[in-house]
Structure formats: structure tokens, C-alpha cells
Amino acid sequence: MTETKKRKKGGGKLTRSETVTVRLDPKLRYLSELAARIQRRTLSSYIEWTLQQSMEDVVLQKFLSKKEITLAEFAEDIWDVEPADRLLKLAFQSPSLMNFEEGLLFNVIIHTNWFWGGDQDRTLLDAKTNRVRRSWSAIKNRAEKEISQAEYIQLIKGFQESEDGEEI
């Protein structure tokens, strides 16, 4: 027995891409469309490629080493699919690049001893990233002031208790 599947219109949705809305000067858009045609790309693909290429020209200084690297090189150090890991890497490798919201999130993380295993110096190597990942929604809610400090502490205690009950 054969099963017929309905075909969706348009191309398949790629999960690796995110949609960004930008405004372009009409001349720049027209020229971008021409460049995309020359390279046999869609306009979207051309813009993504152009952005990737430009990352090679943007230079920054790493926080601790003071070494100058390109943003493309830096991306290898900080990119992670987990937002919690990405934030920790950015905070410790180039804190001046954090935006206000990231600063609020990191402030919650840095002041939660359970994520660090004590009162020692806070470094990326000391971070208990699994705990930060597990608590990410509570961290976000606390940073956005959607929950009180007392509610946040209760959630963290709940995470601690569930971790204590887990088999290793």
C-alpha cells in the first residue's frame, strides 16, 4: 500500500537559519541582487555570505590575552548552540561585547554560588555549565525581574535537590 504525502509549497525550512529584517537603500538592494545573480545565489544567501566574509575584517582584542583576532576567529572560541554556554564564553573572553540583557543574565549567574561550587574566583573553568543550562529559564526570569529573588532561590534549591537525587 502506497501512501501519498502532500508536498509543501516552497523549499524546506532550514533550521540553521534565522530570519532577520533589515532596511537597505534601494541602490544597495539593487546592486546586492545583481551580485547575487552573478554568483548564482539568492539574495538571502548572498547577504549571509557577505556577512561571513566581513567577519574576517572585524578585529577585536581578547580580554585576558589582549591578543588581537578577527571576529571569525573569535567565533570559533565562543559559538555554542547552548545560549548559557555562549553567554559564559562571551562574559569571560570579551565582557565588553556583552549587551545590557546579557549583562543582567551574567549578573544572576555570577551571584549564584551553586553554579560555581563555592566562593573561589569565578572563571570559565570553574563554572558548572550543566547547572547553568538546567537553570537557564529561571536565570532568564530572574534577570527580567519576572520572578522575585526568593522565588529564584526556591527554584535553584529545587534544582539542587533534584541533582542530589540523581544517580551518577
C-alpha positions as CSV (number, residue, x, y, z in Angstrom):
1,M,0.0,0.0,0.0
2,T,1.5,3.3,-1.0
3,E,1.0,6.4,1.0
4,T,0.7,9.7,-0.7
5,K,2.2,12.7,1.1
6,K,1.1,16.2,0.4
7,R,4.0,18.3,-0.8
8,K,4.6,21.6,0.9
9,K,4.9,24.6,-1.3
10,G,8.3,26.3,-1.4
11,G,11.6,25.0,-0.2
12,G,12.1,23.2,3.1
13,K,12.7,25.3,6.1
14,L,16.3,25.2,7.2
15,T,16.6,25.1,10.9
16,R,20.1,26.5,10.8
17,S,18.9,29.9,9.6
18,E,17.2,32.7,11.5
19,T,15.2,35.4,9.9
20,V,16.5,39.0,10.2
21,T,14.7,42.0,8.8
22,V,16.9,44.8,7.5
23,R,16.4,48.0,5.7
24,L,18.5,48.6,2.6
25,D,19.0,51.7,0.5
26,P,17.2,51.0,-2.9
27,K,20.6,51.3,-4.8
28,L,22.3,48.9,-2.3
29,R,19.5,46.4,-2.6
30,Y,19.5,46.5,-6.4
31,L,23.3,46.1,-6.5
32,S,23.1,43.2,-4.0
33,E,20.5,41.5,-6.2
34,L,22.8,41.8,-9.2
35,A,25.8,40.5,-7.2
36,A,23.7,37.6,-6.0
37,R,22.7,36.8,-9.7
38,I,26.3,36.9,-10.7
39,Q,27.2,34.4,-8.0
40,R,24.0,32.3,-8.8
41,R,22.8,32.8,-5.2
42,T,19.6,34.0,-3.7
43,L,19.7,37.5,-2.2
44,S,19.4,35.9,1.3
45,S,22.3,33.6,0.6
46,Y,24.4,36.4,-0.8
47,I,23.8,38.6,2.2
48,E,24.7,35.7,4.5
49,W,27.9,35.0,2.6
50,T,28.8,38.7,2.6
51,L,28.4,38.9,6.4
52,Q,30.6,35.8,6.8
53,Q,33.2,37.4,4.7
54,S,33.1,40.7,6.6
55,M,33.8,38.8,9.9
56,E,37.4,38.4,8.6
57,D,37.8,42.2,8.6
58,V,36.4,42.9,12.0
59,V,39.2,42.8,14.6
60,L,38.8,42.7,18.4
61,Q,41.1,42.3,21.4
62,K,40.6,39.3,23.6
63,F,40.0,40.3,27.3
64,L,42.7,38.3,29.1
65,S,45.3,37.7,26.5
66,K,45.0,41.1,24.9
67,K,45.6,39.3,21.6
68,E,44.0,40.8,18.5
69,I,42.0,38.4,16.5
70,T,39.3,38.6,13.8
71,L,35.6,38.1,14.7
72,A,35.7,35.0,12.5
73,E,38.5,33.5,14.7
74,F,36.7,34.6,17.9
75,A,33.5,32.9,16.7
76,E,35.4,29.6,16.9
77,D,36.0,30.3,20.6
78,I,32.6,31.5,21.7
79,W,29.9,30.0,19.5
80,D,27.9,27.3,21.1
81,V,24.4,26.0,20.4
82,E,23.6,26.4,24.1
83,P,22.8,30.0,25.0
84,A,24.0,29.5,28.5
85,D,27.4,28.3,27.3
86,R,27.6,31.0,24.7
87,L,27.0,33.7,27.4
88,L,29.6,32.3,29.8
89,K,32.2,32.1,27.0
90,L,31.5,35.7,25.9
91,A,31.5,37.0,29.5
92,F,34.9,35.5,30.3
93,Q,36.6,36.1,26.9
94,S,35.3,39.6,26.0
95,P,32.9,41.0,28.6
96,S,32.9,44.5,26.9
97,L,30.9,42.9,24.0
98,M,28.0,41.9,26.2
99,N,24.9,43.9,25.7
100,F,22.7,45.0,28.6
101,E,20.5,41.9,28.7
102,E,23.5,39.6,28.6
103,G,25.0,41.6,31.5
104,L,21.8,41.1,33.5
105,L,21.9,37.4,32.9
106,F,25.5,37.1,33.8
107,N,25.0,39.1,37.0
108,V,22.4,36.5,38.1
109,I,24.8,33.7,37.2
110,I,27.9,35.2,38.8
111,H,26.0,35.7,42.1
112,T,24.6,32.2,42.3
113,N,27.2,30.2,44.3
114,W,25.7,26.8,43.2
115,F,26.9,27.5,39.6
116,W,30.5,27.8,40.9
117,G,30.8,25.2,43.6
118,G,31.8,27.7,46.3
119,D,33.3,31.2,46.8
120,Q,36.5,30.8,44.8
121,D,37.4,33.1,42.0
122,R,34.9,32.9,39.2
123,T,36.4,31.7,35.9
124,L,35.0,29.9,32.9
125,L,36.8,26.7,34.1
126,D,35.1,26.9,37.5
127,A,31.6,27.3,36.0
128,K,29.3,24.3,36.4
129,T,27.8,24.7,33.0
130,N,25.3,21.8,33.3
131,R,23.8,23.6,36.3
132,V,23.6,26.9,34.4
133,R,22.0,25.1,31.4
134,R,19.5,23.3,33.6
135,S,18.6,26.6,35.3
136,W,18.5,28.8,32.2
137,S,14.8,29.6,32.3
138,A,15.0,30.5,36.0
139,I,18.0,32.7,35.3
140,K,16.3,34.5,32.5
141,N,13.1,35.0,34.6
142,R,15.2,36.4,37.4
143,A,17.2,38.7,35.1
144,E,14.0,40.0,33.6
145,K,12.5,40.5,37.1
146,E,9.6,38.2,36.3
147,I,10.3,36.3,39.5
148,S,11.5,37.6,42.9
149,Q,14.8,36.7,44.4
150,A,13.0,34.5,46.9
151,E,11.3,32.6,44.0
152,Y,14.6,32.3,42.2
153,I,16.3,30.8,45.3
154,Q,13.4,28.3,45.7
155,L,13.8,27.2,42.0
156,I,17.6,26.8,42.5
157,K,17.1,24.8,45.6
158,G,14.7,22.6,43.7
159,F,17.4,22.0,41.0
160,Q,19.9,21.3,43.8
161,E,17.6,18.7,45.4
162,S,16.9,17.0,42.0
163,E,20.6,16.9,41.3
164,D,21.3,15.3,44.7
165,G,18.8,12.6,43.9
166,E,20.3,11.7,40.5
167,E,22.5,8.7,40.0
168,I,25.9,9.4,38.7
